[in-house]
Amino acid sequence: LWLLSSFENGALATPSVGTQLCLVPGGHGRMLAIPTGRAPHDLPAIDILFPVLHGLHGEDGAVQGLAEVARVPLAGCGILGSATALDKDIAKRLLKAAGVPVARSVTIDEGAVLSLAELED
């Protein structure tokens, strides 16, 4: 569920209470509004989801999975493509294994301490 939000004075308002929005699982785009203290009601259905998001919960396959569960057509990559592309190390390994040229790179795990010589190899 999401809280219905709006722009106020050029900034996105972050409500703590208000109307919740629900994309119905298996509902082929059916949306419900669930206002505080009032009966839920239908909203116009979503014909296609066009995600314009960045980072976790946007590019990691989560929104794409939500679209799949709700049976809403999705523009762009699906779950696996999104999740794979978010992890640049895995994406480059898969592309290289498929014979696609990739730029040299190094992945440094959190907490690792490497010397310049190790990075140049």
Contacts in CASP RR format, 6 or more apart in sequence:
PFRMAT RR
TARGET T0000
AUTHOR 0000-0000-0000
METHOD contacts of the structure
MODEL  1
LWLLSSFENGALATPSVGTQLCLVPGGHGRMLAIPTGRAPHDLPAIDILF
PVLHGLHGEDGAVQGLAEVARVPLAGCGILGSATALDKDIAKRLLKAAGV
PVARSVTIDEGAVLSLAELED
1 20 0 8 1.000
1 21 0 8 1.000
1 22 0 8 1.000
1 34 0 8 1.000
2 20 0 8 1.000
2 21 0 8 1.000
3 15 0 8 1.000
3 17 0 8 1.000
3 18 0 8 1.000
3 19 0 8 1.000
3 20 0 8 1.000
3 21 0 8 1.000
4 15 0 8 1.000
4 18 0 8 1.000
4 19 0 8 1.000
4 20 0 8 1.000
4 21 0 8 1.000
4 33 0 8 1.000
5 12 0 8 1.000
5 13 0 8 1.000
5 14 0 8 1.000
5 15 0 8 1.000
6 12 0 8 1.000
6 13 0 8 1.000
7 13 0 8 1.000
17 36 0 8 1.000
18 35 0 8 1.000
18 36 0 8 1.000
19 33 0 8 1.000
19 34 0 8 1.000
19 35 0 8 1.000
19 36 0 8 1.000
20 33 0 8 1.000
20 34 0 8 1.000
20 35 0 8 1.000
21 31 0 8 1.000
21 32 0 8 1.000
21 33 0 8 1.000
21 34 0 8 1.000
21 43 0 8 1.000
22 31 0 8 1.000
22 32 0 8 1.000
22 33 0 8 1.000
22 34 0 8 1.000
22 40 0 8 1.000
23 29 0 8 1.000
23 30 0 8 1.000
23 31 0 8 1.000
23 46 0 8 1.000
23 66 0 8 1.000
23 70 0 8 1.000
23 72 0 8 1.000
24 30 0 8 1.000
24 31 0 8 1.000
24 32 0 8 1.000
24 70 0 8 1.000
25 69 0 8 1.000
25 70 0 8 1.000
26 69 0 8 1.000
26 70 0 8 1.000
26 71 0 8 1.000
27 70 0 8 1.000
27 71 0 8 1.000
28 45 0 8 1.000
28 70 0 8 1.000
28 71 0 8 1.000
28 72 0 8 1.000
29 45 0 8 1.000
29 46 0 8 1.000
29 47 0 8 1.000
29 70 0 8 1.000
29 71 0 8 1.000
29 72 0 8 1.000
30 42 0 8 1.000
30 45 0 8 1.000
30 70 0 8 1.000
31 42 0 8 1.000
31 43 0 8 1.000
31 44 0 8 1.000
31 45 0 8 1.000
31 46 0 8 1.000
32 40 0 8 1.000
32 41 0 8 1.000
32 42 0 8 1.000
32 43 0 8 1.000
33 40 0 8 1.000
33 41 0 8 1.000
33 42 0 8 1.000
33 43 0 8 1.000
34 40 0 8 1.000
35 41 0 8 1.000
46 70 0 8 1.000
46 72 0 8 1.000
47 73 0 8 1.000
48 72 0 8 1.000
48 73 0 8 1.000
48 74 0 8 1.000
48 75 0 8 1.000
49 63 0 8 1.000
49 67 0 8 1.000
49 72 0 8 1.000
49 73 0 8 1.000
49 74 0 8 1.000
49 75 0 8 1.000
50 75 0 8 1.000
51 58 0 8 1.000
51 63 0 8 1.000
51 64 0 8 1.000
51 67 0 8 1.000
51 74 0 8 1.000
51 75 0 8 1.000
51 76 0 8 1.000
53 59 0 8 1.000
53 63 0 8 1.000
55 86 0 8 1.000
56 62 0 8 1.000
56 86 0 8 1.000
57 63 0 8 1.000
58 82 0 8 1.000
59 82 0 8 1.000
59 85 0 8 1.000
59 86 0 8 1.000
60 82 0 8 1.000
60 83 0 8 1.000
60 86 0 8 1.000
61 78 0 8 1.000
61 79 0 8 1.000
61 81 0 8 1.000
61 82 0 8 1.000
61 83 0 8 1.000
61 86 0 8 1.000
63 82 0 8 1.000
64 74 0 8 1.000
64 77 0 8 1.000
64 78 0 8 1.000
64 79 0 8 1.000
64 82 0 8 1.000
65 78 0 8 1.000
65 79 0 8 1.000
67 73 0 8 1.000
67 74 0 8 1.000
68 74 0 8 1.000
68 78 0 8 1.000
68 79 0 8 1.000
77 85 0 8 1.000
84 90 0 8 1.000
84 91 0 8 1.000
84 94 0 8 1.000
85 91 0 8 1.000
88 105 0 8 1.000
88 107 0 8 1.000
89 105 0 8 1.000
89 107 0 8 1.000
92 102 0 8 1.000
92 105 0 8 1.000
95 102 0 8 1.000
96 102 0 8 1.000
106 119 0 8 1.000
108 114 0 8 1.000
END
